[in-house]
Amino acid sequence: MRMLLLTATMLLVCVSILTIYAIGHPVQEYKDTGTQEYKNNAPGTDSQASGPRPQVSSPNKYSNKWKKQLAYAGAGFFCLALVNLFDYRHLGPISYLLYGLILFLLAIILADKEIFTIPFVHDRLGMHRWIKIGFGFLIQPSEFCKVAYILALAWYLRFRSNYRTFAGLIGPFTLTLLAMVLILLEPDLGTTVLLMPVLFTMLFVAGARVKHLVIILCIGLAVSPIMWKSMKSYQRMRISSVLLQNDKIFAAAENHETLAKILVGDPDNLRSWKGDEGFQLLHAKRAIASGGLCGYGFGKGPYLETAYAHLPEADNDMIFPMIAHQFGVLGCGVLLMLYITIIACAIELGWLNTDPFGRLVAVGIAAMFAVQVLVNVGMTLGLMPITGLTLPLVSYGGSSMVANLIAIGLLNNIGKHRPFSVAKKPFEFG
């Protein structure tokens, strides 16, 4: 089981490096100017995507990123091996300390944004998410927060039974909201969205009553209109893009000012939606659809030509459409099977372990990977809002790669150390 887990992980990392290499080094027939017929039919030239387009980047923007991703993967596998040098149970007593350290780093980032400038905090496009650690390297604490949060929550839930009462859920939710608020203010909506499903999954496995969880969901739905009104215009547009991609709804919003205000805040935002907020979504879907059953092939395809067909964040949030563009539905199926393998191994390794802490950590990591994959793939297909949540082990990024490989290392550690227990099975209640 552990070998299967590690094999699937290594294959996903290989897919990541090769895809990022292909984005930066397209095949010559697409790298050059191409024929006039191809230009006329290139994605993004039809009337549906009319409007101002983001400035096209030079192909050199991606040319060396595969080397960095290779270095990130090397650092990640080093951390994976490091995590397996000791019994994972030693992390339990210090899990609160690790979580507190991450929250402290998130608080520093927030202080840089709201109070005063801190030299070692890095911001990009108004987002304060990174801390400089020297030699040009950046770390993103919110990525490591996911793993630290799972450890802390698993340690909190391991032997408790009070969370089977409604009042007993205050502790786990407080533990979660501390991180959610700090991450949301960066802003980082993707990671914020991830934490709540992980919490509900771990609570359910630990034995929380379903009716209590349903009540909390209903409360969340009841206050959602208030949260919607407090959102900024661009945040509304990201969520409303799921509806605006439908031509009938878009036309209705154009003809009814009240509906437009509800969906996007300022009705004038609709005029630039297809070339601005909606550009990434529309072209992500076209990149996937144009791949067909088998795709264009490695390094081939219109969307790999950055000279006149460019998908923003192609190596990061939108790497799944680039995989679909090159390898089609079959390639996507293989990719998703690798994720299913990792999630299934995580659940099985947790099930085989009698230690409540280890079982909850495994379940939390399984939920983390499942939610990331569902949200990332769903947003590229237009089924979910674009939140900026990366595709684990595949999207470009050092902190994301290292954090996810640490999580894989924890799963391997849990499978390697299975303590003997004569007590009743964990999470069984009379």
C-alpha positions in Angstrom: 0.0 0.0 0.0 2.8 2.4 0.9 4.7 1.5 -2.3 1.5 2.2 -4.3 1.1 5.6 -2.6 4.7 6.6 -3.3 4.6 5.4 -6.9 1.5 7.5 -7.6 3.1 10.5 -5.9 6.3 10.2 -8.0 4.2 9.9 -11.2 2.2 13.0 -10.4 5.4 15.0 -9.7 6.8 13.8 -13.1 3.6 15.0 -14.8 4.1 18.4 -13.1 7.7 18.8 -14.3 7.0 17.6 -17.8 3.9 19.8 -18.2 5.6 22.9 -17.0 8.5 22.1 -19.4 6.1 21.7 -22.3 4.4 25.1 -21.5 7.8 26.8 -21.6 9.1 24.8 -24.6 6.2 24.2 -27.1 6.9 22.1 -30.3 8.4 24.2 -33.1 5.3 24.2 -35.3 3.4 26.0 -32.6 6.3 28.0 -31.3 6.8 29.9 -34.5 4.3 32.3 -36.1 2.3 29.5 -37.8 0.0 29.6 -40.8 -2.5 32.4 -41.3 -5.3 29.8 -41.2 -4.3 28.6 -37.8 -4.1 32.2 -36.5 -7.5 32.9 -37.8 -8.9 29.9 -35.9 -6.7 30.2 -32.8 -8.6 30.1 -29.5 -9.7 33.5 -28.4 -10.3 35.0 -31.8 -14.1 34.4 -31.9 -16.7 36.9 -30.9 -17.5 35.1 -27.7 -14.2 36.1 -26.1 -14.2 39.7 -27.5 -13.1 42.5 -25.3 -9.7 43.5 -23.8 -7.3 40.6 -23.4 -4.6 40.3 -20.8 -1.2 41.2 -22.2 0.5 38.2 -23.7 3.7 37.1 -22.1 6.9 36.1 -23.7 7.4 32.3 -24.0 10.6 32.9 -21.9 8.3 33.5 -18.9 7.9 29.7 -18.5 11.1 28.4 -20.1 13.1 27.9 -16.8 10.2 27.2 -14.4 10.6 23.4 -14.9 14.1 23.6 -13.4 12.7 25.4 -10.3 9.9 22.9 -10.0 12.5 20.1 -10.2 14.3 21.8 -7.3 11.1 22.2 -5.3 10.3 18.5 -5.9 13.8 17.6 -4.7 13.3 19.7 -1.5 9.9 18.1 -1.0 11.2 14.5 -1.3 14.0 15.4 1.1 11.3 16.6 3.6 9.3 13.4 2.9 12.3 11.3 3.9 13.0 13.5 6.9 9.4 13.0 8.2 10.0 9.2 8.1 13.1 9.3 10.3 10.9 9.2 13.5 7.6 7.9 14.6 4.7 10.2 13.6 3.3 10.0 17.1 6.1 12.3 18.3 4.4 15.1 16.3 1.3 14.9 18.4 2.5 16.6 21.6 4.1 19.4 19.5 1.2 19.8 17.0 -0.2 22.8 18.8 3.2 24.4 18.8 3.6 23.9 15.1 0.1 25.2 14.4 0.8 28.2 16.6 4.0 29.0 14.8 2.2 28.9 11.4 -0.5 31.2 12.8 2.2 33.6 14.1 3.7 33.8 10.5 0.2 34.4 9.1 -0.3 37.2 11.7 3.0 38.8 10.6 1.9 38.8 7.0 -1.4 40.4 8.0 0.5 43.0 10.0 2.5 43.9 6.9 -0.7 44.4 5.0 -2.7 46.3 7.5 -0.4 48.0 9.9 3.3 48.6 8.9 5.7 47.4 6.2 7.9 44.4 7.2 11.0 43.9 4.9 10.9 40.1 4.7 7.2 39.9 3.7 6.7 39.7 -0.1 3.5 40.8 -1.8 2.4 40.4 -5.4 -0.7 42.0 -7.1 -2.0 43.1 -3.8 -1.7 39.7 -2.2 0.4 39.3 1.0 1.1 35.6 1.2 4.9 35.0 1.1 7.9 35.4 3.4 11.4 35.8 2.1 13.9 33.4 3.5 17.0 34.5 1.6 18.7 33.6 -1.7 15.5 34.6 -3.6 13.4 31.9 -2.0 9.9 32.5 -0.7 7.7 30.4 1.5 3.9 30.6 1.7 2.8 29.8 5.3 -0.8 29.1 4.3 0.3 26.0 2.4 2.1 24.6 5.4 -0.9 25.7 7.5 -3.0 22.9 6.0 -0.7 20.2 7.3 -0.1 21.8 10.7 -3.9 22.3 11.0 -4.6 18.6 10.4 -2.1 17.6 13.0 -3.4 20.0 15.6 -7.1 19.0 14.9 -6.3 15.3 15.0 -4.5 15.7 18.3 -7.5 17.6 19.7 -10.0 15.0 18.6 -8.1 11.8 19.3 -9.7 10.8 22.6 -12.3 13.4 23.2 -16.1 12.6 23.2 -17.4 16.1 24.1 -17.6 17.1 20.4 -20.6 14.7 20.2 -22.5 17.6 21.8 -23.3 20.8 20.0 -21.4 22.9 22.5 -18.4 20.6 22.2 -17.9 21.7 18.6 -16.9 25.2 19.7 -13.3 24.0 20.2 -12.7 22.4 16.8 -14.4 25.3 15.0 -12.4 27.9 16.9 -9.2 26.1 16.0 -10.3 26.2 12.3 -11.6 29.8 12.2 -8.3 31.2 13.6 -6.5 30.1 10.5 -9.4 30.8 8.1 -9.7 34.5 9.1 -5.9 35.1 8.8 -5.7 33.3 5.4 -8.8 35.0 4.1 -7.4 38.5 4.8 -4.2 37.8 2.8 -6.4 37.3 0.7 -6.3 33.6 -0.2 -9.8 32.3 -0.8 -8.7 28.9 -2.1 -7.0 27.7 1.1 -9.8 29.2 3.2 -12.3 27.1 1.3 -10.3 24.0 1.9 -10.2 24.0 5.7 -13.9 23.7 6.4 -14.5 20.5 4.4 -11.4 19.0 6.1 -12.9 19.9 9.5 -16.3 18.4 8.7 -14.7 15.2 7.4 -12.5 14.7 10.5 -15.4 15.5 12.8 -17.6 13.0 11.1 -14.9 10.2 11.3 -14.2 11.1 14.9 -17.9 10.6 15.8 -19.5 14.0 15.7 -23.3 13.8 15.3 -24.5 14.4 11.8 -27.4 16.4 12.9 -25.1 18.9 14.6 -23.0 19.3 11.5 -26.2 19.8 9.4 -27.4 22.5 11.8 -24.0 24.3 11.3 -24.3 24.1 7.6 -27.8 25.5 7.7 -26.5 28.4 9.8 -23.8 29.0 7.3 -26.3 29.1 4.5 -28.5 31.5 6.5 -25.7 34.1 6.9 -24.4 33.7 3.4 -26.5 36.7 2.0 -24.8 38.9 4.6 -21.4 37.7 3.5 -22.3 38.2 -0.1 -23.1 41.8 0.5 -19.8 42.4 2.2 -17.8 40.9 -0.7 -15.8 43.2 -3.0 -16.9 43.5 -6.6 -14.1 41.3 -8.0 -14.9 38.5 -5.5 -18.6 38.6 -6.5 -17.6 38.3 -10.2 -15.4 35.3 -9.5 -18.3 33.4 -7.9 -20.9 34.7 -10.3 -18.8 33.6 -13.3 -20.2 30.1 -12.8 -23.6 31.6 -13.7 -22.4 34.2 -16.2 -20.9 31.6 -18.5 -24.5 30.7 -19.4 -25.5 33.0 -22.3 -29.1 33.2 -21.1 -28.2 34.3 -17.6 -25.6 36.7 -18.9 -28.2 38.3 -21.2 -30.7 38.5 -18.4 -28.1 40.3 -16.2 -27.4 42.8 -19.1 -31.1 43.6 -19.4 -31.9 43.8 -15.7 -29.9 46.2 -13.6 -31.1 44.7 -10.3 -29.9 41.2 -11.3 -26.6 42.7 -12.4 -26.1 44.4 -9.1 -26.7 41.2 -7.2 -24.3 39.2 -9.3 -21.4 41.6 -9.9 -22.1 44.7 -7.9 -21.5 47.3 -10.6 -23.4 46.6 -13.8 -20.6 48.1 -15.8 -18.4 45.1 -14.9 -20.5 42.9 -17.2 -19.2 44.8 -20.3 -15.6 43.7 -19.7 -16.4 40.3 -18.1 -15.6 38.1 -21.2 -12.2 39.8 -21.6 -11.4 40.2 -18.0 -12.7 38.1 -15.1 -14.3 35.6 -17.5 -11.4 35.3 -19.8 -9.5 32.7 -17.8 -12.7 30.6 -17.3 -13.8 30.7 -21.0 -10.4 29.8 -22.3 -9.7 27.1 -19.7 -12.9 25.3 -20.9 -11.8 25.7 -24.5 -8.3 24.4 -23.8 -9.9 21.3 -22.2 -12.5 20.8 -25.0 -10.0 21.3 -27.8 -7.9 18.4 -26.5 -10.6 16.0 -27.5 -10.1 12.3 -26.7 -6.3 12.0 -27.1 -5.1 15.6 -27.2 -2.6 17.3 -29.5 0.4 15.5 -28.0 3.2 16.5 -25.7 4.3 20.1 -26.2 1.7 20.6 -28.9 -1.5 22.6 -29.2 -2.7 26.2 -29.7 -2.7 27.0 -26.0 1.0 26.3 -25.7 1.7 29.1 -28.2 2.0 32.1 -26.0 2.5 34.4 -29.0 -1.2 34.7 -29.7 -3.1 32.2 -27.5 -2.3 32.5 -23.8 -4.1 31.1 -20.8 -3.2 33.0 -17.6 -1.6 31.0 -14.8 -1.2 28.1 -17.2 1.5 26.5 -15.0 -0.3 27.0 -11.7 -4.1 27.2 -11.2 -4.8 26.3 -14.8 -2.4 23.5 -15.3 -5.2 20.9 -15.6 -6.5 22.5 -18.9 -3.0 22.3 -20.3 -2.8 18.6 -19.5 -6.2 18.1 -21.1 -5.1 20.1 -24.1 -2.1 17.9 -24.7 -3.4 14.5 -23.7 -7.2 14.8 -23.9 -9.8 12.9 -21.9 -7.7 9.8 -21.7 -4.8 11.7 -20.1 -7.1 13.4 -17.7 -8.5 10.0 -16.7 -5.0 8.7 -15.9 -4.2 11.8 -13.9 -7.4 11.5 -11.8 -6.8 7.8 -11.3 -3.4 8.7 -9.7 -5.2 11.0 -7.3 -7.8 8.4 -6.5 -5.0 6.0 -5.8 -3.4 8.4 -3.3 -6.8 9.1 -1.6 -7.7 5.4 -1.4 -4.2 4.6 0.0 -4.6 7.3 2.7 -8.0 6.0 3.8 -6.7 2.4 3.8 -3.6 3.3 5.8 -5.7 5.2 8.3 -8.2 2.3 8.6 -5.4 -0.2 9.2 -4.0 2.0 12.0 -5.5 1.6 15.5 -4.0 4.8 16.8 -6.8 7.5 16.8 -4.3 10.3 16.1 -2.8 8.5 13.1 -6.2 7.6 11.8 -7.5 11.1 12.0 -4.3 12.5 10.3 -4.7 10.1 7.4 -8.4 11.0 7.0 -7.6 14.7 7.1 -4.9 14.4 4.5 -7.2 12.3 2.3 -9.9 15.0 2.6 -7.3 17.7 1.8 -6.2 16.1 -1.4 -9.8 15.2 -2.4 -11.1 18.8 -1.9 -8.1 20.3 -3.7 -8.6 18.1 -6.8 -12.3 18.5 -6.9 -12.2 22.3 -6.6 -9.3 22.8 -9.0 -10.7 20.5 -11.7 -14.3 21.8 -11.0 -13.3 25.5 -11.5 -11.5 24.8 -14.8 -14.6 23.1 -16.0 -16.8 26.0 -15.0 -18.6 24.0 -12.3 -17.1 26.0 -9.3 -15.8 29.5 -8.8 -12.1 30.2 -9.6 -10.6 30.4 -6.1 -6.9 30.0 -6.8 -6.6 26.5 -5.3 -3.8 24.6 -6.9 -3.7 21.1 -8.2 -1.7 19.2 -5.6 1.7 17.8 -6.6 1.2 19.1 -10.2 0.7 22.9 -10.1 3.9 25.1 -10.0 5.0 26.3 -6.6 7.6 25.5 -4.0 5.6 25.8 -0.8 2.7 23.8 -2.3 5.0 21.0 -3.5 6.9 20.7 -0.3 3.8 20.8 1.9 2.0 18.2 -0.1 5.0 15.9 -0.1 5.3 16.3 3.7 1.7 15.1 3.8 2.5 12.1 1.7 5.5 11.4 4.0 3.1 11.5 7.0 0.9 8.9 5.3 3.9 6.7 4.7 4.9 7.1 8.3 1.4 6.2 9.5 1.5 3.1 7.4 5.0 2.1 8.7 4.2 2.6 12.4 1.1 0.7 13.5 1.0 0.5 17.3 -0.5 -2.6 18.9 -3.6 -1.9 20.9 -5.8 -4.1 23.1 -8.3 -1.3 23.6 -11.6 -1.0 21.7 -11.4 0.4 18.2 -11.2 4.2 17.9 -14.3 6.3 17.5 -16.7 3.5 18.5 -19.6 4.8 20.7 -22.3 2.9 22.4 
